[in-house]
Amino acid sequence: MTSDYTPPEPKAWVYNLPGGFTVYAGKTDADNDHLSLRFARANDVWFHVKGMPGSHVVLRVEESEPDRDTLKAAAAIAAYHSKARDGGKVAVNWTLAKNVRKPKGAKAGTVTIARESTIQVKPGVPDLGDT
C-alpha cells in the first residue's frame, strides 16, 4: 500500500514571487506548527524574525534553488508578519525546513532550528501577493 497523502494547505497568507516561488506565512500558532512541521518539505526554506513573535514563513522550493533576491523577499515577508513590522532593518533567521523541530511538550508555535543563517531586511510584502 503506497501513501499518496499530501498534508492540507495551512491557513496562511500566500505570496507569489518571481521565478515561480510561493511563500506561505502562518496566521496563528497552530497554523505555524502545521506549516513548519507538516506542510513544509525538507528542502523548502523556513524563515522567522529573530528574537520576536511572528509568523513562521515557508518558501516552497520546487525545481530551482532560490537566489539571494528570492531569499530576501521571503525574509521581508517574515519580518512584515512579526512584531518587528514597523522596524527599520530586521534580522530574520532562515534554514532548510528539515532543520526545524518541535521540542517535546512545547506549546504551539514553538520550534527549535539548526544550521540557520541570518539575513537583514526591511519588512514588506510583494505588490503581487495575495493576502
N, C-alpha and C positions, 0 to 999 in steps of 0.2 A: 504494500500500500504506500503510495507516494503522497507527500503532503504538498498541496498547491496553496497552502494557507498564506494569505497576504494580510498583515495587520491593517485594520481600517485606518483611514487617514485621521490624524488627530484634529481636534478643534484648534485651529491655528490661523494666524494671519498668513497669507500666502503671497509671495512676491516672485515675479518672473524677471530674471536678469538676462542681459545679453549673453549670447552663446548657448542658449537653451537651458540655463541653470534655473532651478526653482529653490526658493528659500522658504522655510516654514518657521514661524515664531509662535511658541506656545502661549495660550491665553491665561491659563490657571496653573497652579502647582500640579494638579492631576494631569492636565494636558502636557505639561513639561515632562513628567515621568513617562507618559505614553510616547511622546515624541522622541525622547532621548533613548529610552530603553527598549521599546518595541517597534517603533516605526523606522527609526534610523538604521541604515545598513552599515556594515563595518567600515566601508571606505567613504561614507558620507562625512562631511566636515561639520563639527559641532562647535558652537560659539556661546559664550556667556560673558557679560560685562564683569570685570574683575572686582571682587570685593563688595558688591552691591546686589540687592534684589533685582531680578529681571527675568525676562523670558529666556528659555532655552531655545536656541536657534539652530536649525539644521539646514545645511546646504546640500541638496541632493546631487550626488555625483553619478552620472550615467555612464558616459563613454570617455570623454576627455577630462583631464585634470584641470581644475580651476586655476586661472592665472592670478597674479597678485591683485589686479584690479577687482576681480570677482570676489576674492577673499576679503578685500577691504569693503566692498559693497555689502557683503553678508555681515561683516563685523559692525558696520554702521547701522544695520537693521537691529542687531542685538543691542547696541548702545541706545538706539531710539526706544526700544521696548524694555527700558530699565529705568531705575530711579535716577540715572545719570543723563536722562534725555535732554535736559536743559544745560548740560555742561559744555565746556569747550571740547578739547580733545579728550577722549575717554579710552582707557586701557581695556581691551577685550581679549580674553583668553580663547584659544581655539586649539582643537586637536581632532584626530580622527574619531568617529563615533565609537569605534571598537575600544577606545581608551576611556570610556565613560562608564562608571559603575555606581550602583546604589549601595551605600553601606547598610548592613543588616539592621533592620529596625528603624531606619531613618525615616523622617516624615516625608510626605510627598514633596517633590521638587528639589530634594537634597541629593546631590551626587558628588562623587569624587572623580577627578580626572588625572590622567598621567600623560607624560610626553607632550605637554602643552607648550604653545608659543603664545606670545602676546603681540598684539598689533594696536597701534594708536589711531583712532579715527574720530571724526565728528559724527554725532548721532544723525541719522537721516534714513529716509526710505526712498526708493526709486520712484520717479514720476509714473512709471508704467506698472506699479504694483497694484494688486487687488487687496483691499483691506476688508 
